[in-house]
Structure formats: C-alpha cells, structure tokens
C-alpha cells in the first residue's frame, strides 16, 4: 500500500531493501528502549542470528543507504537489526528512534478516527459521501465504508504527471486537499461504487476533510489527540501541510533519478544505471525535503520504528476502538484480488498480509512496513531510506517478506 505504487506489490507479505555499505547490529533489547549497539551473541535469539546475514545480503543487493528491521515476539524473543547509514555522505548508524516518512502507514490513523466518529454517532459507514461533499463523482452511491476499504472507484491522483513534475521542479509546493481531489475527479472513475478495488489516495483525502468537518478542528490536531497522545507516540507526528522538514533526528531519504522517471519506469533502472548504482558510481538524489502535502492524511505522517511498533499493536489488538467496532474492522478485510485468495487483503483502513494485520507505506525517499499478528503476539516493522531497489521492488517489502518467510 504505497503512495506512488498504489499497492502495486500486493503479495502475502511485505519486504524491505537496503544498500551499499552496511553496518549490521543485532539486539534483543525491548523495543521501547532499544540500543544501537549489538548485544552479546548469546542474548540474540537463534532465528535472529539466522536471518541477519540473509537480510544483510538483500539489503546490500538493493543499494539502499540504510534500513531497520524489528521483530517483537513474546514467543521467540525480540530481534532488532539495523543496516547502513542515515545518510549517503556520512556513516551514521540507523537507530530505532530515528524519524522517517511513513507514507501510507498514515492511512490506518486516519481510518481509525473515522471509526471512532462512527462509534460516537457522528456519522455512519453507510452515509453517502454526498452528505458531506456535493462534487464527488458518484457521490450519492459512494459510502464512507467504500472510502475506507478502497472500493469507491475514484481515480488515484498520485501517479499523475502533475504530481511527479511538482516534486521534481517545485519540491516545496504546498498542495491543498481540494487541489488533490480536483486531479482525481477530473479522471474517469474506475468502476461503479462497490464493484471493484482500486487503491486511491483520493478516498483518504475525502475522509480527512470529513474528519475536519465533524470535529471542527484540523485533522493534524485530531490525530494527535486521538492517536498519538493516548498511545504515547512522542516521536510521531502529522506535519502541517506547509512543512517539508522532518524536525528531529532522522534518516535522509533517497531516490535514483527523478520522481518523473520513477513514475514512468516503476522505479526500474536501465541496466547500465543499475550497474553504476551497484558499483557506487551512480549516487541517489536526496529527496527528503519534498513537501508531502500531496499525500496529506493518506501519507504525510512521520514516525519511528519504536512508535510504529506500538501503534500497529494497538491498531490490531483493539486499543483504539470498542470491541464491536474492532471486530467489524478486522472482519472487513478481504482479498483485493478475488481470483487470488493469497493476495494482500484490505478493509476499513487496514490491510492484511498472511497472518499480519497492518499496512505499508512508500513515498520518494522511504519505504516501510508494519504488521502485527494478534494470535502470536508478534510484530514486524521494517523501513529503508530508499523507496525501491534498482529492479523497482519496494525495499521494505522485500525485507519484510524475507522476515515473514522465516517466521511462518
């Protein structure tokens, strides 16, 4: 469930990729207070020791500057691995409290607030979107539920040339929600409401505007009050739309070529450039400070490994909703491809990959995955400070899949 990729890697899991020179650390300390220094080998769970060289090899093959992988398991013990550096220029080891852009991992936060408002009787999942906005194509037939589960048929604006061009030419541009929706509404709808699945950021942008309408406050404030503060996510934030900076200690984000190139090729580098990237003679561009307002409540969030682990566990275990609503949320998750029951599944602002509920995120410079298995009380977090490898595969998706394959 990426921003530009629009859930283009919807397999039974997600994975992450890492780059060039790697400094791998492996610890089994608690994720709430991890250290970057390697623990004594005897303290590291056997499965973690077994995975580390394979993950390091994957990371190295993907030319990613840096990455982190976290597995929290009461059954197996915790595995904390970091690879590479926060920056290309300096060897600054990755940390589990480093901030990074989480992309579409923001969507479950937005979706959770919508479900809280349903609990409070302020709206219904069956409400037509036209009740809140009168210019939405098929708005009388698109429900709040369809916006949450990506079955509205509304076009996605993320891969349009206007978005890519603005990131390349005016990276500090501030997009308004209305501008984003105008791009979507100008495109043909993909199908009649409820008749298919299309991962579209327009759905979540509409939900953000509805949240503001019903709460009477900026959605950034609503997310802080309803999600971040109750869970103690002190290093997680929804930045103001005008902000293009990550405010605290963070990893820089990188991309080979331009965003326009990425959209055109799916991130696949020509063979000559891929060879140069592997040799280190082709360096990626620093795209950290592209303003993420084009993603807004669909993908502009900032967080850390530790905070995402805390959030996804609360998301899946039901700490943010009442029992009835949580049960309905998890039951809503169905395959995005009816012909392939092993494909990823999506529901009310939440995805499922195999046994793990959660989400994934990508935007220029970063790729990430968060998942929690409530049956095994097992959490997987992975992220990298490059969106895709030279072959176009999402970096965090690749790493996460390798972890999931080992654990399941």
C-alpha positions as CSV (number, residue, x, y, z in Angstrom):
1,X,0.0,0.0,0.0
2,X,2.3,2.6,-1.2
3,X,1.7,6.2,-2.2
4,X,3.0,6.2,-5.8
5,X,2.8,2.4,-6.2
6,X,-0.8,2.2,-5.2
7,X,-0.5,-1.2,-3.5
8,X,1.4,-2.4,-6.6
9,X,3.2,-5.1,-4.5
10,X,0.2,-6.8,-3.1
11,X,1.6,-10.2,-2.2
12,X,1.3,-12.1,1.0
13,X,3.7,-10.0,2.9
14,X,5.9,-7.0,2.5
15,X,9.6,-6.6,2.3
16,X,12.3,-4.0,2.7
17,X,15.6,-3.4,0.9
18,X,19.0,-2.0,2.0
19,X,22.1,-0.6,0.3
20,X,25.8,-0.4,-0.3
21,X,27.9,-0.3,2.8
22,X,26.1,-1.9,5.8
23,X,26.8,-1.8,9.5
24,X,24.6,-4.5,10.9
25,X,23.6,-4.5,14.6
26,X,21.5,-7.2,16.3
27,X,20.0,-6.8,19.7
28,X,17.3,-8.4,21.8
29,X,16.5,-5.4,24.0
30,X,13.0,-4.2,24.5
31,X,11.8,-2.1,21.6
32,X,10.6,0.7,23.9
33,X,14.2,1.3,24.8
34,X,16.4,-0.2,22.1
35,X,20.1,0.4,21.8
36,X,22.1,0.6,18.6
37,X,24.9,-1.5,20.0
38,X,25.0,-5.2,19.3
39,X,24.0,-7.4,22.3
40,X,26.2,-10.3,23.3
41,X,25.7,-13.1,20.8
42,X,24.2,-15.4,23.4
43,X,21.4,-12.8,24.0
44,X,20.3,-12.7,20.4
45,X,17.6,-15.2,19.5
46,X,18.7,-18.0,17.2
47,X,16.2,-17.0,14.5
48,X,17.6,-13.5,14.5
49,X,21.1,-14.8,14.1
50,X,19.9,-16.9,11.2
51,X,18.1,-14.1,9.4
52,X,20.8,-11.4,9.8
53,X,23.2,-12.4,7.0
54,X,20.3,-13.1,4.6
55,X,18.8,-9.7,5.3
56,X,22.2,-8.0,5.0
57,X,22.7,-9.7,1.7
58,X,19.3,-8.5,0.5
59,X,20.0,-5.0,1.7
60,X,23.4,-4.9,0.0
61,X,21.9,-6.1,-3.3
62,X,19.3,-3.3,-3.2
63,X,21.8,-0.4,-2.9
64,X,19.8,1.1,0.0
65,X,21.7,3.6,2.2
66,X,20.2,2.3,5.4
67,X,17.4,0.2,6.9
68,X,16.0,-1.2,10.1
69,X,14.2,-4.4,10.8
70,X,12.4,-5.1,14.1
71,X,10.6,-8.3,15.2
72,X,8.9,-8.2,18.7
73,X,7.8,-11.6,19.9
74,X,7.0,-12.9,23.3
75,X,7.4,-16.4,22.0
76,X,10.6,-16.1,20.1
77,X,12.3,-13.1,21.6
78,X,13.0,-9.8,20.0
79,X,15.2,-9.2,17.0
80,X,16.5,-5.7,16.3
81,X,18.6,-5.3,13.2
82,X,20.0,-2.2,11.5
83,X,21.9,-1.8,8.3
84,X,23.8,1.0,6.7
85,X,23.6,4.7,7.4
86,X,21.2,7.6,7.9
87,X,22.9,9.4,5.1
88,X,24.9,8.6,1.9
89,X,27.6,11.1,2.8
90,X,28.3,10.1,6.4
91,X,28.4,6.8,8.2
92,X,25.7,7.5,10.8
93,X,24.2,4.2,12.1
94,X,20.5,3.8,11.8
95,X,18.6,3.9,15.1
96,X,15.1,2.6,16.1
97,X,14.2,6.1,17.3
98,X,15.2,7.7,14.0
99,X,12.3,9.5,12.4
100,X,11.3,8.8,8.8
101,X,8.4,9.5,6.5
102,X,5.9,6.6,6.8
103,X,3.8,7.2,3.7
104,X,0.6,5.2,3.6
105,X,1.1,3.9,7.1
106,X,-0.7,7.2,7.9
107,X,-3.9,5.7,6.4
108,X,-4.8,3.5,9.4
109,X,-4.5,6.5,11.7
110,X,-7.0,8.5,9.6
111,X,-9.3,5.4,9.3
112,X,-9.2,4.9,13.0
113,X,-10.5,8.4,13.7
114,X,-13.3,7.8,11.2
115,X,-14.3,4.7,13.0
116,X,-14.1,6.5,16.3
117,X,-16.5,9.1,14.9
118,X,-18.9,6.3,13.9
119,X,-18.8,5.0,17.5
120,X,-19.6,8.5,18.7
121,X,-22.7,8.6,16.4
122,X,-21.3,11.5,14.3
123,X,-21.5,9.6,11.1
124,X,-22.4,6.1,9.7
125,X,-20.4,3.8,7.5
126,X,-23.5,3.8,5.2
127,X,-23.6,7.5,4.8
128,X,-23.1,8.6,1.2
129,X,-20.2,10.9,0.7
130,X,-22.5,13.4,-0.9
131,X,-23.9,14.1,2.6
132,X,-20.5,15.8,3.3
133,X,-19.4,17.0,-0.2
134,X,-21.5,17.5,-3.3
135,X,-18.9,17.4,-6.1
136,X,-17.7,13.8,-5.7
137,X,-18.3,11.7,-8.9
138,X,-21.0,9.1,-8.0
139,X,-21.1,10.7,-4.5
140,X,-24.7,9.6,-3.9
141,X,-23.7,6.0,-4.2
142,X,-20.2,6.0,-2.6
143,X,-20.4,5.3,1.1
144,X,-17.9,6.1,3.9
145,X,-17.2,2.4,4.1
146,X,-16.2,2.3,0.4
147,X,-13.8,5.2,1.0
148,X,-12.2,3.3,3.9
149,X,-11.9,0.0,2.0
150,X,-10.8,1.4,-1.3
151,X,-13.9,0.3,-3.2
152,X,-15.3,3.7,-4.3
153,X,-13.9,3.6,-7.9
154,X,-12.5,7.1,-7.5
155,X,-9.3,7.6,-9.5
156,X,-6.0,7.9,-7.8
157,X,-4.1,11.1,-8.4
158,X,-0.7,10.0,-7.0
159,X,0.8,8.8,-10.2
160,X,-0.3,11.7,-12.4
161,X,2.4,13.7,-14.2
162,X,1.4,16.9,-12.4
163,X,2.3,15.4,-9.0
164,X,5.6,14.0,-10.2
165,X,6.6,17.1,-12.0
166,X,5.8,19.3,-9.0
167,X,8.0,17.1,-6.8
168,X,10.9,17.4,-9.3
169,X,10.5,21.1,-10.1
170,X,8.9,22.7,-7.1
171,X,9.6,20.3,-4.2
172,X,8.4,22.8,-1.6
173,X,4.9,23.2,-3.2
174,X,2.1,23.0,-0.8
175,X,-0.9,21.1,-2.2
176,X,-4.4,21.7,-0.8
177,X,-6.8,18.8,-0.3
178,X,-9.2,20.5,-2.9
179,X,-6.4,20.6,-5.5
180,X,-5.7,16.9,-5.0
181,X,-9.3,16.0,-5.2
182,X,-9.7,18.1,-8.4
183,X,-7.0,16.0,-10.0
184,X,-8.8,12.8,-9.1
185,X,-12.3,14.0,-10.0
186,X,-11.0,15.0,-13.5
187,X,-10.1,11.4,-14.3
188,X,-12.7,8.7,-15.3
189,X,-14.0,6.6,-12.4
190,X,-12.6,3.1,-12.5
191,X,-15.8,1.2,-11.8
192,X,-19.2,1.7,-10.2
193,X,-19.1,2.2,-6.4
194,X,-18.6,-1.1,-4.6
195,X,-17.9,-3.1,-7.8
196,X,-14.1,-3.4,-7.5
197,X,-11.0,-2.5,-5.7
198,X,-8.7,0.5,-6.5
199,X,-6.2,1.9,-4.0
200,X,-6.7,5.6,-4.3
201,X,-5.4,8.3,-2.1
202,X,-8.5,10.4,-3.0
203,X,-10.5,8.2,-0.7
204,X,-8.4,9.0,2.3
205,X,-8.2,12.7,1.5
206,X,-12.0,12.9,1.4
207,X,-12.0,11.2,4.8
208,X,-9.6,13.8,6.2
209,X,-11.9,16.6,5.1
210,X,-14.9,14.8,6.7
211,X,-13.0,14.4,10.0
212,X,-12.3,18.2,10.0
213,X,-16.0,18.9,9.2
214,X,-17.2,16.7,12.1
215,X,-14.6,17.6,14.7
216,X,-14.3,21.3,13.9
217,X,-10.5,21.1,14.2
218,X,-7.6,20.5,11.9
219,X,-7.1,16.8,11.2
220,X,-3.5,17.0,12.4
221,X,-4.8,18.0,15.8
222,X,-7.4,15.3,15.8
223,X,-4.8,12.6,15.0
224,X,-2.6,14.0,17.8
225,X,-5.4,14.0,20.4
226,X,-7.0,10.7,19.4
227,X,-4.0,8.6,18.4
228,X,-0.6,9.9,19.3
229,X,-1.3,11.2,22.8
230,X,-3.3,8.2,24.1
231,X,-0.6,5.8,22.8
232,X,2.4,7.9,24.0
233,X,3.8,8.2,20.4
234,X,6.1,11.1,21.3
235,X,8.1,10.9,18.1
236,X,5.2,10.5,15.7
237,X,3.5,13.5,14.1
238,X,1.3,14.7,11.2
239,X,3.2,17.7,10.0
240,X,1.5,20.9,8.9
241,X,0.8,20.9,5.2
242,X,3.3,23.8,4.8
243,X,6.1,21.9,6.4
244,X,8.6,20.0,4.3
245,X,11.1,19.1,7.1
246,X,11.5,16.3,9.5
247,X,12.0,18.1,12.7
248,X,14.2,15.7,14.8
249,X,16.9,13.2,14.4
250,X,16.1,11.4,11.2
251,X,17.4,9.4,8.2
252,X,17.6,11.2,4.9
253,X,15.6,9.7,2.1
254,X,16.9,8.9,-1.4
255,X,15.8,8.1,-4.9
256,X,17.7,7.2,-8.1
257,X,16.8,9.6,-10.8
258,X,13.7,11.9,-10.7
259,X,10.2,11.2,-9.5
260,X,9.0,11.6,-13.1
261,X,11.5,8.9,-14.1
262,X,10.2,6.7,-11.3
263,X,6.6,7.1,-12.3
264,X,7.4,6.3,-15.9
265,X,9.5,3.2,-15.2
266,X,8.1,1.9,-11.9
267,X,11.5,2.5,-10.4
268,X,13.3,0.1,-12.6
269,X,16.7,1.4,-13.5
270,X,18.2,0.8,-17.0
271,X,20.8,-1.9,-16.9
272,X,23.7,0.5,-17.3
273,X,22.5,2.7,-14.4
274,X,21.8,-0.3,-12.2
275,X,25.4,-1.5,-12.7
276,X,26.6,2.0,-11.9
277,X,24.5,2.1,-8.7
278,X,25.8,-1.3,-7.6
279,X,29.4,-0.1,-8.2
280,X,28.7,3.1,-6.3
281,X,29.5,5.4,-9.3
282,X,25.8,6.4,-9.6
283,X,24.6,8.2,-6.4
284,X,20.9,8.6,-5.5
285,X,19.3,12.0,-5.1
286,X,18.4,13.3,-1.6
287,X,14.6,13.8,-1.7
288,X,14.0,14.1,2.0
289,X,12.6,17.6,1.8
290,X,9.9,17.2,-0.8
291,X,6.8,18.6,0.7
292,X,4.5,15.6,1.5
293,X,1.3,17.6,1.4
294,X,0.4,15.8,-1.8
295,X,-0.2,12.8,0.5
296,X,-1.7,14.7,3.4
297,X,-3.8,12.3,5.6
298,X,-3.1,9.5,3.1
299,X,0.7,9.6,3.5
300,X,2.4,12.6,5.2
301,X,3.0,11.1,8.6
302,X,6.4,10.9,10.3
303,X,7.3,8.2,12.9
304,X,10.0,5.8,14.2
305,X,10.4,2.0,14.4
306,X,9.5,2.1,18.1
307,X,6.4,4.2,17.7
308,X,5.1,2.2,14.7
309,X,5.5,-1.0,16.7
310,X,3.5,0.5,19.5
311,X,0.9,1.9,17.1
312,X,0.3,-1.3,15.0
313,X,-0.1,-3.5,18.0
314,X,-2.7,-1.1,19.4
315,X,-4.3,-0.9,16.0
316,X,-4.7,-4.6,15.7
317,X,-5.4,-5.5,19.3
318,X,-8.2,-3.0,19.5
319,X,-6.9,-0.4,21.9
320,X,-8.2,2.4,19.9
321,X,-11.8,1.2,19.2
322,X,-14.5,-0.5,21.2
323,X,-14.9,-4.3,20.8
324,X,-17.8,-4.2,18.4
325,X,-16.1,-1.8,16.0
326,X,-12.7,-3.6,16.2
327,X,-14.4,-6.8,15.3
328,X,-16.1,-5.2,12.4
329,X,-12.9,-3.7,11.2
330,X,-10.9,-6.9,11.2
331,X,-13.8,-8.8,9.6
332,X,-13.9,-6.2,6.8
333,X,-10.5,-7.3,5.5
334,X,-11.0,-9.2,2.2
335,X,-8.7,-10.1,-0.7
336,X,-8.1,-7.3,-3.1
337,X,-8.0,-9.9,-5.9
338,X,-10.9,-12.3,-5.8
339,X,-9.1,-14.6,-8.3
340,X,-6.1,-14.8,-5.9
341,X,-7.0,-15.6,-2.3
342,X,-3.3,-15.4,-1.3
343,X,-3.1,-11.8,-2.4
344,X,-2.9,-9.0,0.2
345,X,-6.3,-8.1,1.7
346,X,-7.8,-4.7,2.6
347,X,-10.6,-3.5,4.8
348,X,-11.6,-0.4,6.9
349,X,-8.3,1.4,6.6
350,X,-6.2,-1.7,7.4
351,X,-4.5,-4.3,5.4
352,X,-3.6,-8.0,6.0
353,X,-0.6,-9.9,4.7
354,X,-0.8,-13.5,5.6
355,X,-1.3,-13.6,9.4
356,X,-0.2,-10.0,9.9
357,X,-2.6,-7.0,10.0
358,X,-1.1,-3.6,9.4
359,X,-0.1,-1.5,6.4
360,X,2.8,-0.5,4.2
361,X,4.0,2.9,3.0
362,X,6.1,4.4,0.3
363,X,6.9,7.8,-1.0
364,X,10.0,9.3,-2.5
365,X,12.9,8.5,-0.2
366,X,11.3,6.0,2.1
367,X,9.6,2.6,2.2
368,X,8.1,1.0,5.3
369,X,6.0,-1.9,6.6
370,X,4.2,-2.5,9.9
371,X,2.4,-5.7,10.8
372,X,1.1,-7.4,13.9
373,X,-0.2,-11.0,14.4
374,X,-2.6,-11.0,17.3
375,X,-2.6,-14.8,17.6
376,X,1.1,-15.0,18.1
377,X,1.6,-11.5,19.7
378,X,4.2,-10.9,17.0
379,X,5.1,-7.5,15.5
380,X,7.2,-6.9,12.4
381,X,8.5,-3.4,11.5
382,X,10.8,-2.6,8.5
383,X,11.8,0.5,6.8
384,X,14.5,1.8,4.5
385,X,15.6,5.3,3.4
386,X,15.1,4.5,-0.3
387,X,11.8,3.7,-1.9
388,X,12.8,1.0,-4.3
389,X,15.8,-1.0,-5.4
390,X,17.2,-0.9,-8.9
391,X,14.7,-3.5,-10.0
392,X,11.8,-1.4,-8.8
393,X,11.0,-3.7,-5.9
394,X,9.9,-1.8,-2.7
395,X,12.7,-2.0,-0.3
396,X,10.8,-2.5,3.0
397,X,8.5,-5.0,1.3
398,X,11.5,-7.2,0.2
399,X,12.9,-7.3,3.7
400,X,9.6,-7.8,5.4
401,X,8.8,-10.7,3.1
402,X,12.1,-12.4,4.0
403,X,11.3,-12.0,7.7
404,X,7.8,-13.3,7.2
405,X,9.0,-16.3,5.2
406,X,11.4,-17.1,8.1
407,X,8.8,-16.8,10.8
408,X,6.0,-18.6,9.0
